[in-house]
Amino acid sequence: MVKDKIKALAKAYKSEFIANRRHLHAHPELSFQEFRTAAFVEEKLKSIGITQIEKKADTGWVALIEGKNPKIKTIALRGDMDALPIVEQNEVPYKSTNPGVMHACGHDVHTASLLGAAKILYEIKGEFEGTVKLIFQPGEELIPGGASLMIKDKALENPRPSGIIGQHVMPLIPVGKVGFRKGMYMASADELYITVKGKGGHGAMPETLVDPVLIASHMIVALQQVVSRNASPKIPSVLSFGRVEALGATNVIPNEVKIQGTFRTLNEEWRAKAHKHMVQIAKGIVEGMGGEIDFEVRKGYPFLKNAEELTQRAQHAAVEYLGADNVVDLDIWMAAEDFSYYTQEIDGCFYRLGTRNEAKGIVSGVHTPTFDIDEDALEIGAGLMAYIAVNELKS
């Protein structure tokens, strides 16, 4: 059976998958700067024997593995390659050698898993019909998102896949398990940049000032109405402000306050309305209190929706590969992912790969300086992606 052969290959090549992941982890690069990473991926693909490789979006790659009758159907597999501006605190042999940059979101795992799946699929290409398209993507962590640039560079064309599969590490799920959710899964994400301007001066003379700190405080509280009183309770929405910068002193009122925040939701129509509500409310309060405002909504990734039938087939394949006890259902997740751009174009399935191991102390969340994984996940990450691809080509 193909499943048994894939499992055997994933087990046999596990040490290679781990070595690839450790190399990538030790040499992280920020979004759209993945030049060494891209060179490493190219080298590994060619060493496998894959020759149909094309550069996309400067530091991305698209590669093809053709089985029998390659034009019958194409399925795409995606891995992202960029790291985060975080100082790693793990003391491990593969610790980041690039100061201030770390694979704290598991993209080293995603890239290594996709390289592993490529190795397996190339070895069994005589046992499936159709084509597997491998998409190694830059810049997932930074607007406008590498996925959008890959799409603009025709990564989904020639041939056009019927669907796309992506996986992401999940430190909340124990190693050995994976998670799926059909339908709406992850939120859109917009960045908010606000400057409230007033007239600063001595804190003991408020009658001579237009206090931007006080105005900004009223504005921040009032903007919560966008979610609590304007959004339908049926639509998940989050509005949070993570940075408020008022560079005064105990007795010095500054001339302006700078604020940064995020707005997330799972409905594109409401998303557009919310942008207008936020600007109108903020402008009304600030100007009503005598100040001025600059309000930039920097539109980020759209919400991510997993195609029902594709996800059901992928989940069924995971049950076949891992057993029903190792496949869990996921809840809505208000984080964002630029994989969502692919799902706006074709059917997509974005699932979670368990990486947690409490016995080994591997419990840190993504985007933290102590994030790490149980590397047993790499055998599953590579093998399951390969099996889902072969299963999907048969459907």
N, C-alpha and C positions, 0 to 999 in steps of 0.2 A: 504493500500500500504506500501511496505517496506520503501520507501522514507519518508513517513509521520511518520512512526514509528521511524526511525533513527533521524529525526528532533526533534521529541518529546523527545526522550531519551537524545539527545545532549543538549536540553534546560533544561531538568530535572536535569542533572548531571553537568551543567555548573559550579556551585559553587565548586564542587569537582575537576573539571579540573583546575580551578583557584588556588585552594589550593595546588594541586600537583605542578603546575608551580611555585608558590611562594616558596614552600619548596625547589625545585630544584634551583631556582634563589638565594635563601639565602645561599645555600650550594654548590657552584660551585667547580668543580675539573678540573685540567688541563688534557690535552690529555694523555691517557694511565694510569692515576691515578684515574679513576672514581670508586673507590672502594665503597664509601658510596652511590654514585649514583646508582651503580649496585645493591647494597643491597636493596635500596629503590624500584627500579624497580621490583626486584624479589618479594618483600613483596606485592607490589600492584598487580602484576599478580596473585599471589596465593590467594589474598583476593577476586579477581574477580571470582576465581574458576578454573583458567587455571593451569593444572598440567603438560602438556607437555612442559617443559622448559629445555633448555640446555645451559650451559655456553660456550661461544666462545671467543677466543682471550683475555683471562684473565679477562677482565671487560665488555665483551659484552654478550648478551643473544639472543637466538632464541627460540620463543615460537609458538605453533600451536593452532589454533582454528579450529576444524573440524565441518563442517556442515553435512548435509545429503550426502551420497555417497562421502566421503572425498577424494577418489582417482581419481575422475573425473578430477579435475583441481586444481592447487594451484596458488595463487597470493601472492606476498610478499609486505609488507609495511615496510618502513625503517624510523627510527628516530636516530639521533646522540645525544650524551650525554655530550661531553666535553665542557669546558669553555676556556677563554682566559686570558693571563697574563696582565690584565688591572685593574687599581684601579677605582672602581665604584664611580661616583660622584652624582648619584641619591639619594635623601633623601626620601626613601619610606620604608614602614614597612618591606618589604622583601629584603632590601639591602643586598648585599653580606656580610657574616660574615667570609669569608676567605680572609684575607688581600692580596691585589694584584691580586686577581683572580675574574673574573666576567663573567657571561653569557651575553657577549656583541654581540653575533651572533645569539641569539635566540634558541640555542639548548635545553634550558629548555622548550621552547614552543614546539619544535619538539617532545621531549620525553613525555611531558604532553599530547600532542595531540594524540600520538600513544597509550599511556595508555588509553586515552579516547576512541579512536576508538576500542581498545581491549575490553573495558567494554561494549560498544554498540554491537559489533559483537558477543561477548559471549552470550549476552542476547537474540539475535535473531538468534542464530546458527541453530535453527530448521527451519528457513525460507530461507536458501540458501543451494546450493549444492557445494561441494568442500571444500578446506582448505585455510585458511588465515595464512600465515607465518609472524610473527612479528619479525623484526630484530632491536634490540637495539644495536647500534654500538658505540664503543669508538673512540677517536682519529681522528676526521675528520680534525682538524686544524693543524696536524703535519705530515710531511712526515715520513714514507711511506704511511700514511693514514690508519685509522682503517678498511675501507672497504676492502682494499687489504688483510689485516690480517684475516678478517672475511671470505673472499672467500677461503683463504688458509686453514682455519679451517673448510671448508666444510659447511659454513652457507647457501649456495645455493643448498645443496644436501639433499636428504632424508626428504621430497620430494623436487624435483627441481621445482621451480616456472616457470610458463610460462612468467611472467613479474614481474617487481618491480616498486613500486610507492614511490616517496619521495616528501616531501614538504619542503619549506624553507620560513622563514619570509621575507617580503619585505617592508621596511619602506617608499618606494616611492609609494606604492599602498595603497589607503585608506582602512581602516577596512571594511569588508563586501564584498570585491572584491578579486578575485584570478586571476592569470595570467598563460598562457600556451604558449609554442612555440614548434612546431614540427621541427624535424631535428636538425642541429647543434645549440647548445645553449650556452655552456660555454667553456672556453679556457683550454688548457693544461697549466701547470705552472711549470717552472723549476727555481731553485735558482742558481745564479751565485756567486762564491766566487773566487776573483782574488787578487793575491799579486804581485805587481810590485816592483822589487828590483833594487836598484842602489847603489850609493856611496854618502853618505851624508857628510855634513860638514858646513862650514861657508857660509852664504848666500852672502857674499861679495866676495867670491872666486869661482865663477861658473866654471872657467877653470879647477879647481881641482876636480870637482864633476861629477857624473852621476846622474842627477836630476830626481828622480822617480816621483816627483809631476808633472813636465812638461811632462814627458813621459806618465804618467797616463792620463793627460788631453788630449793629442793627441789621446790616445787610446779610451777614452770614446767618443769623438766626431766621430772618425772613425767608431766605432762599430755601430753607427746609420745607416750606409750604409747597414747593414744586413737587415734592414726593408725597407729603402727607395729605395735601388737599387738592392737587391737580392730577396726579397719576391715578389710574384705576387700580384698586387693590389687587386686581387679577394680573397686573403686569409688574413683575419684579423690577424695582428701580432702586438705585443707590446714588446719593449725592454726598460726597465727603470732601472736606478741605484739610489738606495735610501740611500746608505751609502758610503762615501769616508773618509777614516781615514788616515791622514798624520800627525803624532804626532811630528811635528817640532815646530818652533817658528818664530817670525818675521825675525830673522836672522839665523835660523837653518834649514837646509835642512835635512829631515830624511833619513834613509837608505832604507825605504820601504813605500809603500802606500797600504793599504788594501781597497778593493772595494767589495760591495755586490749589487746584482741586481736581476731582474727577467725577464724571457723571456716567453711570452705567445702567443699561436696561436691556430688555429682550423683545423690544418691539420697535421697528424702524419708524413707523408713523408717529408714535408717541415720542420717540427720540427727537424728531425734528420739531415737534410742538414744544417739547421741554426746553430746547435751546432758546426758542423765542420767549418762553415764560421767564427763564432765568435772566435774560438780558433786560426784559421789561421791568421785572420786579427790582432788580439791582439798580437800574437807571432811575426808576421812580424814587426809591428811597434815598439814594445818594444825592440826586439833584434836589430833592425835596428838603434835604438837610443842608443845602448850600454847597455841596461838593461837586466834583466832576469825576467821571469814570471812564476807563478803557476796559472793555470786556471782550476778550478773545476766546471763542470756543474753537479749540483745535480738534477737528473731527478725527477720531481714530478708527479702530477696527469695527466692522459691523458685528451683529450678534451671530453666533454659530449655531446652525441647525443641522443636526444629523439626519440624513435621509432615512426614512422609516424602513424601507425594504432592504436597502444596502446594509444598514446597521443591524437589522434582524439576522441577515445572512452571516455577517461578520461575527455576531455574538454566538450564533449557532456553531460556526466554525471554531470559535474559542472553546465552547463547551466540548466539542469533539476532541479538540487538541489537549485541553487541560482538565476536563471533567467539570461537571455542573457546580460542584462545591467551590471551585476556584474562579468562577465568573460571577461578579456581583453587579447589582444595579446601582447606577449613580444618580445623585440628585442634581438639580440645577446648580451651577457654579458661577458666581458673579465675577470671576476673573475673566480676562479677555485673551483671545488668541487670533493671530492673523491667518491661521488655517481657515478662518471664517470666510476669507476672500475666495478661496477655492469653492466653498460650499455655496457661494452666490452664483458660481458659474456652472458647476456640475454636482452630481450627487456626492456627498462626502460622509465619512464615518471617522470620528475622532474619539479614540478610546484611551483608557488609562492603564498604565503598567505599574503594578505594585512594586515598591522598592524598599519598604520598611522592614527592619528587623530589630525588635526591641532587645533581644538577647545580645546582639552585637552593639547596642547603643546607637543604632542608625535610626534616628527618630526626627531629625531636624527638618523643618519645612523648606520649601523652595524659596529662593531669594534671601537666604540667610548665609552668613559666613561659615557655618558648620554643616551645610547640606552635603550629604553623601548618599550613596546607595549601597544596598547589598548586591554585589556584582553577579550573583546567581540570576538576577533579573535579565541579564544580557542574553543568556541562552534562550529564555522565553521571548524576549523582545525581538530577537532575530528570527527564531523559528516560527513564532505565531504570525508575524507579518508575512513571512513566506507562505505559510499555509493559508492564511486569509486570501492572499493574492491568487494562489492556485485554485482555491475553492470558488472565488468570485469569477475567474475566467471560465469555469465550468457552468456557471449559472445561466 
